[in-house]
Amino acid sequence: MPAIIARSRIPPRLAAAALIPLAAFLAAILFALAYPLPEAANDAVGYLEIARNIAAGKGFSQDGTTPMLYRPPLFSILLGGWFLLTGTSSTLSAAVFQSLEHAAGVWISFLLFMEFAPSLAWAAAGALFLAVNPLLVTRVVFVLQEPTILLTTTLAAWLSVRLLRGPSRGRAALAGAAWGLCLLAKVVSWFAPFLLLSMRFLPGGRKTPLRGAEAAALLACFAAVATPWTIRNYVHTGRFIPVNAQGTGMLEWNVKQAVIPGERPGREFAGEVSRSGLPEVARKKLLWGYVLDHPGHFLFRRTLRNAIHFGAPPRDWWIARGLIRPGQHRVGFWILSALFHIPLYLMLLIRTRDWWKGGTSPPYGFLVLLYWTYWAEHAALWGDPRFGLAVYPLLALFALPRGAGAIGGVSGGRIPEPA
């Protein structure tokens, strides 16, 4: 495709901006049509039912009556809007919607790559790597929120880079609103605006400090996007729930997965607590008691396992097709790791070393810290290979050669046209 862009009479950037998302959409939709779609199960059932109820005018509810508090809102709201617009709510319709999201995420990734790559060709190559990447393409057939989170996170990261390159209240407002949208997609991105503000105190950060008005605009717009949903939750429950009430569920899930030699299995203990009929506060107290009784497992072994799982290639489609079993590490796993993960993580380590030595610009350093913080948070909470896809475009960026915009703070991130 870079050769096609070079031969086109259309300006190269415009041609790339049009052809790259088209290639991403075609790769995703053709894949979705090539195989039978996986049956909706577990979390996918909930997201699908909520989206259908939204399309039917029954609100953000899984049963059509009770307001849903457990799920984050953005994915189901967008999918419900798509169902309403198209008049169909099948899993194929959901796959088409997520193929469009995949294309949009690749397009935003291309814009992000343009900020740092040494040429248009390198930025286009990085975007095409994402466009046909099987780890991303296979996600569109599952009614889950990974394509949505990738799109919103990459958008917010790109707008944050633009803000650090040329601080202004307008750019700060856009970045803040984008991170607010990310928060509604998944609450784990809550830290990003504060990481932006802290950049001035970190290596190289004093080159582009955010002034008071810009910091205020960033935080105000971040809060403005998320607050209406927080108010909605308070109206229905009388409790302060910023996005979704998933804390108890996450705690219970972590206890269920605990297998500690010589100790009572966590699944057995969590099942007993769930069947006890106690109020939520009492159940949380019992679950926390189990955690505190086994600090070695929950602070170290579990955290290490979560970190490893987060950094592994997701293989849900292969598992759904019956080609491999969950947790099985055979030849296919190592091929995916060697092609799409191990080299990128090696580059992450190199870029982190460069940042630590002050050899990168603040925008590039922000992306390095964003990835590490996102990873660390999932290691502390729950790590799953698919959770790492939200920041996978950052890994692809770290593997690209750096242009002038990545070192020395060239304003505007302008990329020279190819000869």
DAQUI-V271263 format. One record per residue. N is the residue number from 0. RES is the residue in three letters. SS is DSSP state (A for helix, B for strand, O for the rest). PSI is psi in degrees with one decimal (NA if undefined). NEAR is the number of other C-alpha atoms within 10 Angstrom. Layout:
n->[N:N]
res->[RES:RES]
ss->[SS:SS]
psi->[PSI:PSI]
near->[NEAR:NEAR]
This chain:
n->[0:1:2:3:4:5:6:7:8:9:10:11:12:13:14:15:16:17:18:19:20:21:22:23:24:25:26:27:28:29:30:31:32:33:34:35:36:37:38:39:40:41:42:43:44:45:46:47:48:49:50:51:52:53:54:55:56:57:58:59:60:61:62:63:64:65:66:67:68:69:70:71:72:73:74:75:76:77:78:79:80:81:82:83:84:85:86:87:88:89:90:91:92:93:94:95:96:97:98:99:100:101:102:103:104:105:106:107:108:109:110:111:112:113:114:115:116:117:118:119:120:121:122:123:124:125:126:127:128:129:130:131:132:133:134:135:136:137:138:139:140:141:142:143:144:145:146:147:148:149:150:151:152:153:154:155:156:157:158:159:160:161:162:163:164:165:166:167:168:169:170:171:172:173:174:175:176:177:178:179:180:181:182:183:184:185:186:187:188:189:190:191:192:193:194:195:196:197:198:199:200:201:202:203:204:205:206:207:208:209:210:211:212:213:214:215:216:217:218:219:220:221:222:223:224:225:226:227:228:229:230:231:232:233:234:235:236:237:238:239:240:241:242:243:244:245:246:247:248:249:250:251:252:253:254:255:256:257:258:259:260:261:262:263:264:265:266:267:268:269:270:271:272:273:274:275:276:277:278:279:280:281:282:283:284:285:286:287:288:289:290:291:292:293:294:295:296:297:298:299:300:301:302:303:304:305:306:307:308:309:310:311:312:313:314:315:316:317:318:319:320:321:322:323:324:325:326:327:328:329:330:331:332:333:334:335:336:337:338:339:340:341:342:343:344:345:346:347:348:349:350:351:352:353:354:355:356:357:358:359:360:361:362:363:364:365:366:367:368:369:370:371:372:373:374:375:376:377:378:379:380:381:382:383:384:385:386:387:388:389:390:391:392:393:394:395:396:397:398:399:400:401:402:403:404:405:406:407:408:409:410:411:412:413:414:415:416:417:418]
res->[MET:PRO:ALA:ILE:ILE:ALA:ARG:SER:ARG:ILE:PRO:PRO:ARG:LEU:ALA:ALA:ALA:ALA:LEU:ILE:PRO:LEU:ALA:ALA:PHE:LEU:ALA:ALA:ILE:LEU:PHE:ALA:LEU:ALA:TYR:PRO:LEU:PRO:GLU:ALA:ALA:ASN:ASP:ALA:VAL:GLY:TYR:LEU:GLU:ILE:ALA:ARG:ASN:ILE:ALA:ALA:GLY:LYS:GLY:PHE:SER:GLN:ASP:GLY:THR:THR:PRO:MET:LEU:TYR:ARG:PRO:PRO:LEU:PHE:SER:ILE:LEU:LEU:GLY:GLY:TRP:PHE:LEU:LEU:THR:GLY:THR:SER:SER:THR:LEU:SER:ALA:ALA:VAL:PHE:GLN:SER:LEU:GLU:HIS:ALA:ALA:GLY:VAL:TRP:ILE:SER:PHE:LEU:LEU:PHE:MET:GLU:PHE:ALA:PRO:SER:LEU:ALA:TRP:ALA:ALA:ALA:GLY:ALA:LEU:PHE:LEU:ALA:VAL:ASN:PRO:LEU:LEU:VAL:THR:ARG:VAL:VAL:PHE:VAL:LEU:GLN:GLU:PRO:THR:ILE:LEU:LEU:THR:THR:THR:LEU:ALA:ALA:TRP:LEU:SER:VAL:ARG:LEU:LEU:ARG:GLY:PRO:SER:ARG:GLY:ARG:ALA:ALA:LEU:ALA:GLY:ALA:ALA:TRP:GLY:LEU:CYS:LEU:LEU:ALA:LYS:VAL:VAL:SER:TRP:PHE:ALA:PRO:PHE:LEU:LEU:LEU:SER:MET:ARG:PHE:LEU:PRO:GLY:GLY:ARG:LYS:THR:PRO:LEU:ARG:GLY:ALA:GLU:ALA:ALA:ALA:LEU:LEU:ALA:CYS:PHE:ALA:ALA:VAL:ALA:THR:PRO:TRP:THR:ILE:ARG:ASN:TYR:VAL:HIS:THR:GLY:ARG:PHE:ILE:PRO:VAL:ASN:ALA:GLN:GLY:THR:GLY:MET:LEU:GLU:TRP:ASN:VAL:LYS:GLN:ALA:VAL:ILE:PRO:GLY:GLU:ARG:PRO:GLY:ARG:GLU:PHE:ALA:GLY:GLU:VAL:SER:ARG:SER:GLY:LEU:PRO:GLU:VAL:ALA:ARG:LYS:LYS:LEU:LEU:TRP:GLY:TYR:VAL:LEU:ASP:HIS:PRO:GLY:HIS:PHE:LEU:PHE:ARG:ARG:THR:LEU:ARG:ASN:ALA:ILE:HIS:PHE:GLY:ALA:PRO:PRO:ARG:ASP:TRP:TRP:ILE:ALA:ARG:GLY:LEU:ILE:ARG:PRO:GLY:GLN:HIS:ARG:VAL:GLY:PHE:TRP:ILE:LEU:SER:ALA:LEU:PHE:HIS:ILE:PRO:LEU:TYR:LEU:MET:LEU:LEU:ILE:ARG:THR:ARG:ASP:TRP:TRP:LYS:GLY:GLY:THR:SER:PRO:PRO:TYR:GLY:PHE:LEU:VAL:LEU:LEU:TYR:TRP:THR:TYR:TRP:ALA:GLU:HIS:ALA:ALA:LEU:TRP:GLY:ASP:PRO:ARG:PHE:GLY:LEU:ALA:VAL:TYR:PRO:LEU:LEU:ALA:LEU:PHE:ALA:LEU:PRO:ARG:GLY:ALA:GLY:ALA:ILE:GLY:GLY:VAL:SER:GLY:GLY:ARG:ILE:PRO:GLU:PRO:ALA]
ss->[O:A:A:A:A:A:A:O:O:O:O:A:A:A:A:A:A:A:A:A:A:A:A:A:A:A:A:A:A:A:A:A:A:A:O:O:O:O:O:O:O:O:A:A:A:A:A:A:A:A:A:A:A:A:A:O:O:O:O:O:B:O:O:O:O:O:B:O:O:O:O:O:O:A:A:A:A:A:A:A:A:A:A:A:A:A:O:O:O:O:A:A:A:A:A:A:A:A:A:A:A:A:A:A:A:A:A:A:A:A:A:A:A:A:O:O:O:O:O:A:A:A:A:A:A:A:A:A:A:A:A:O:O:A:A:A:A:A:A:A:A:O:O:O:O:A:A:A:A:A:A:A:A:A:A:A:A:A:A:A:A:A:A:A:A:O:O:O:A:A:A:A:A:A:A:A:A:A:A:A:A:A:A:A:A:O:A:A:A:A:A:A:A:A:A:A:A:A:A:A:A:O:O:O:A:A:A:A:O:O:O:A:A:A:A:A:A:A:A:A:A:A:A:A:A:A:A:A:A:A:A:A:A:A:A:A:A:O:O:O:O:O:O:O:O:O:A:A:A:A:A:A:A:A:A:A:O:O:O:O:O:O:O:O:O:A:A:A:A:A:A:A:A:A:A:O:O:O:O:A:A:A:A:A:A:A:A:A:A:A:A:A:A:O:A:A:A:A:A:A:A:A:A:A:A:A:A:A:A:A:O:O:O:O:O:A:A:A:A:A:O:O:O:O:O:O:O:O:O:O:A:A:A:A:A:A:A:A:A:A:O:A:A:A:A:A:A:A:A:A:A:A:A:A:A:A:O:O:O:O:O:A:A:A:A:A:A:A:A:A:A:A:A:A:A:A:A:A:A:A:O:O:O:O:A:A:A:A:A:A:A:A:A:A:A:A:A:A:A:O:O:O:O:A:A:A:O:O:O:O:A:A:A:O:O:O:O:O:O]
psi->[-38.6:-36.9:-39.1:-42.9:-41.9:-35.4:-13.5:147.9:-14.2:143.8:133.7:-42.4:-41.3:-41.5:-43.9:-42.3:-24.8:-42.7:-34.0:-50.8:-30.1:-43.2:-39.6:-43.3:-44.6:-41.4:-42.7:-45.7:-36.6:-37.2:-43.2:-31.9:-15.9:-24.3:156.5:136.5:141.3:145.7:136.4:129.7:157.1:-122.7:-34.3:-35.5:-44.5:-47.6:-40.2:-43.2:-40.0:-44.9:-40.6:-38.7:-36.4:-44.7:-30.8:0.8:18.5:3.8:-176.3:83.4:143.9:-34.4:0.6:-2.7:-52.2:125.6:130.9:131.1:-19.7:-35.1:143.8:148.5:-30.6:-49.0:-49.3:-35.3:-46.1:-43.6:-39.6:-39.4:-39.5:-43.4:-42.1:-41.0:-41.0:-17.6:12.5:144.6:35.2:167.3:-27.9:-41.3:-40.1:-37.9:-38.4:-44.2:-44.2:-24.4:-39.1:-39.8:-40.9:-44.9:-42.1:-39.3:-38.9:-38.8:-45.4:-36.6:-39.5:-43.5:-39.1:-43.3:-33.6:-23.0:-23.2:-26.5:151.5:-14.1:164.6:-37.4:-41.8:-41.6:-41.9:-39.9:-42.6:-41.3:-39.2:-33.3:-39.9:-36.5:-38.7:10.4:121.0:-26.9:-30.8:-42.5:-40.2:-16.4:-22.7:-15.8:-5.5:136.2:68.9:169.4:7.5:-46.1:-35.7:-45.3:-40.0:-45.4:-50.1:-37.1:-42.3:-39.3:-47.8:-37.7:-42.5:-45.3:-31.1:-39.4:-44.6:-37.6:-45.5:-29.0:-38.0:81.7:134.2:161.1:-35.6:-45.9:-36.1:-40.1:-43.1:-44.8:-43.0:-43.6:-39.0:-40.7:-30.2:-39.4:-40.1:-39.7:-39.3:-20.6:-42.3:129.8:-13.3:-14.2:10.8:-30.1:-17.6:-45.4:-35.4:-31.3:-39.9:-46.2:-28.8:-6.5:-30.5:-18.0:2.0:167.4:124.9:-3.9:-23.2:-6.9:-32.6:67.9:146.7:131.1:173.7:-44.0:-37.2:-40.1:-40.5:-41.7:-40.6:-52.7:-36.3:-44.2:-33.2:-47.5:-36.2:-34.2:-39.2:-28.4:-41.3:-36.9:-35.6:-41.4:-41.8:-44.3:-40.0:-39.9:-38.2:-25.3:-21.9:11.5:156.1:105.0:98.7:-44.7:-66.5:153.7:73.9:2.5:-48.5:-39.9:-40.7:-40.5:-46.1:-40.0:-41.6:-38.7:-41.3:-35.1:-4.7:121.5:102.4:118.9:130.6:3.3:163.6:130.6:139.1:-35.6:-40.1:-44.4:-46.5:-37.4:-40.8:-41.5:-41.0:-35.7:-4.8:-23.5:10.8:157.4:161.8:-40.3:-42.4:-38.5:-41.4:-38.4:-42.3:-42.0:-42.7:-33.3:-40.5:-42.2:-47.1:-24.5:-13.6:61.4:-34.1:-41.2:-50.9:-27.2:-27.7:-65.0:-45.4:-41.5:-42.6:-42.9:-43.8:-43.2:-40.7:-44.2:-39.9:-36.5:7.2:154.1:130.9:138.4:31.2:-39.4:-42.0:-36.3:-44.2:-31.6:-4.6:15.9:-27.9:167.1:151.6:134.8:1.3:131.8:87.4:-161.4:-42.7:-39.0:-44.5:-28.1:-47.4:-41.9:-44.1:-32.9:-38.1:-1.7:-57.0:-48.6:-35.5:-37.1:-32.1:-40.3:-33.7:-42.6:-41.0:-45.0:-34.0:-41.6:-43.1:-42.8:-43.7:-33.7:3.6:21.0:10.1:159.1:160.6:-41.5:-42.3:-41.0:-36.5:-42.6:-38.0:-47.0:-34.6:-44.8:-48.7:-40.6:-42.3:-42.8:-46.0:-38.7:-40.7:-30.8:-36.0:-29.8:-73.7:125.9:130.6:142.9:-36.7:-21.5:-25.6:-10.2:-24.6:-33.5:16.4:-36.5:-28.5:-39.4:-42.4:-38.5:-43.1:-22.7:-13.5:148.7:148.3:135.3:-169.0:-29.9:-19.4:-16.6:127.4:-1.6:52.2:123.3:140.1:-15.1:34.2:135.5:129.7:143.0:148.2:149.6:NA]
near->[14:19:8:12:20:18:11:12:9:11:12:19:17:10:16:25:18:12:19:23:24:18:17:28:25:16:20:30:21:13:19:22:13:9:10:11:18:15:13:16:12:8:13:16:15:21:25:24:19:28:30:28:22:23:25:14:12:17:20:24:21:22:14:17:11:12:17:20:19:14:22:21:21:19:24:28:21:16:26:28:17:20:22:18:10:11:11:15:18:12:18:19:17:23:22:21:21:27:28:21:24:28:25:24:27:31:28:25:29:29:19:24:29:27:28:27:27:22:20:22:21:21:26:26:17:22:31:22:16:25:26:18:16:18:19:23:24:20:25:27:28:24:27:22:24:23:27:23:26:28:25:26:27:28:24:24:25:23:24:27:26:22:25:27:23:18:18:18:18:13:21:29:22:20:29:30:25:25:32:29:24:28:27:26:26:23:16:15:20:15:15:25:22:12:14:26:18:14:22:16:10:14:17:22:22:12:15:18:20:24:12:10:11:21:21:16:21:31:20:16:20:25:18:14:19:19:16:13:18:18:17:17:21:14:11:12:12:10:12:14:16:18:24:19:17:15:12:16:12:13:17:22:15:19:22:17:14:23:14:14:7:6:9:12:15:21:17:14:17:23:13:11:17:15:9:11:10:11:9:11:9:13:19:18:11:15:22:15:11:18:19:13:11:13:12:13:16:20:14:13:13:22:21:16:14:22:22:15:21:22:22:21:23:24:22:19:19:14:14:14:13:10:11:17:14:12:10:10:10:10:9:14:16:15:12:17:17:13:12:20:18:16:14:21:16:14:17:21:13:14:19:21:13:14:21:14:11:17:18:25:24:29:27:26:24:23:22:20:17:20:17:13:17:18:21:17:17:19:23:16:18:20:24:19:18:22:22:24:22:22:21:22:25:22:22:22:26:24:17:18:13:19:19:18:23:21:16:14:20:16:13:14:21:16:18:13:12:11:5]
